[in-house]
Amino acid sequence: MPIFEYKCNKCGHVTEFLEKSRSAGKHICERCKSSDLQKQLSSFAAGHSSSSTSQSNGSCPTGTCPLS
């Protein structure tokens, strides 16, 4: 199941919920208990490789890597 982020329209708190992608369930803000939440667009987060070519400073080892 994917994780979706919701922002409370009342207090601005952002909460993550684990839900089915076509779920019609109502969520409640954990801070102010409002049900007036709006689903946020969020980017996909890729994990870091533990290979020997990755560097901690973020530079490309070959010099030809695409910009991210």
C-alpha positions as CSV (number, residue, x, y, z in Angstrom):
1,M,0.0,0.0,0.0
2,P,1.3,3.5,-0.9
3,I,1.8,6.3,1.6
4,F,-0.1,9.5,0.9
5,E,0.5,12.9,2.5
6,Y,-2.4,15.1,3.5
7,K,-2.3,18.7,4.6
8,C,-4.9,20.0,7.1
9,N,-6.7,23.0,5.8
10,K,-7.4,24.2,9.3
11,C,-4.0,24.1,11.0
12,G,-1.6,23.3,8.2
13,H,-0.2,20.1,9.7
14,V,1.0,17.5,7.2
15,T,0.3,13.9,8.0
16,E,1.2,10.7,6.1
17,F,-1.4,7.9,5.8
18,L,-0.9,4.3,4.5
19,E,-3.9,3.6,2.3
20,K,-5.1,1.8,-0.8
21,S,-4.8,4.0,-3.8
22,R,-8.5,4.1,-4.5
23,S,-9.6,4.3,-0.9
24,A,-12.4,6.6,-0.1
25,G,-11.7,6.6,3.7
26,K,-11.8,9.8,5.7
27,H,-8.7,10.8,7.6
28,I,-8.5,13.1,10.6
29,C,-5.7,15.6,11.5
30,E,-3.7,14.2,14.4
31,R,-3.0,17.7,15.7
32,C,-6.4,19.6,15.6
33,K,-8.8,16.6,14.9
34,S,-10.2,18.4,11.8
35,S,-11.4,16.2,8.9
36,D,-10.8,19.0,6.4
37,L,-7.7,17.5,4.8
38,Q,-6.3,17.9,1.3
39,K,-4.2,15.2,-0.5
40,Q,-0.8,16.6,-1.4
41,L,1.3,15.8,-4.5
42,S,4.6,14.4,-3.4
43,S,7.6,13.3,-5.4
44,F,8.9,9.7,-5.6
45,A,11.8,9.1,-3.3
46,A,14.4,6.6,-4.5
47,G,16.7,4.8,-2.2
48,H,20.5,5.3,-2.3
49,S,22.7,2.7,-3.8
50,S,25.3,1.2,-1.6
51,S,27.6,0.4,-4.5
52,S,31.2,1.5,-4.6
53,T,30.6,4.1,-7.3
54,S,28.3,6.3,-5.2
55,Q,30.0,9.1,-3.3
56,S,28.9,10.8,-0.2
57,N,29.5,14.3,-1.6
58,G,26.9,13.7,-4.4
59,S,29.3,14.2,-7.3
60,C,29.2,11.9,-10.3
61,P,32.2,9.5,-10.5
62,T,32.3,9.4,-14.3
63,G,31.5,13.1,-14.9
64,T,28.7,12.2,-17.4
65,C,25.8,11.7,-15.0
66,P,22.6,13.5,-15.8
67,L,21.5,16.4,-13.6
68,S,18.8,15.5,-11.0
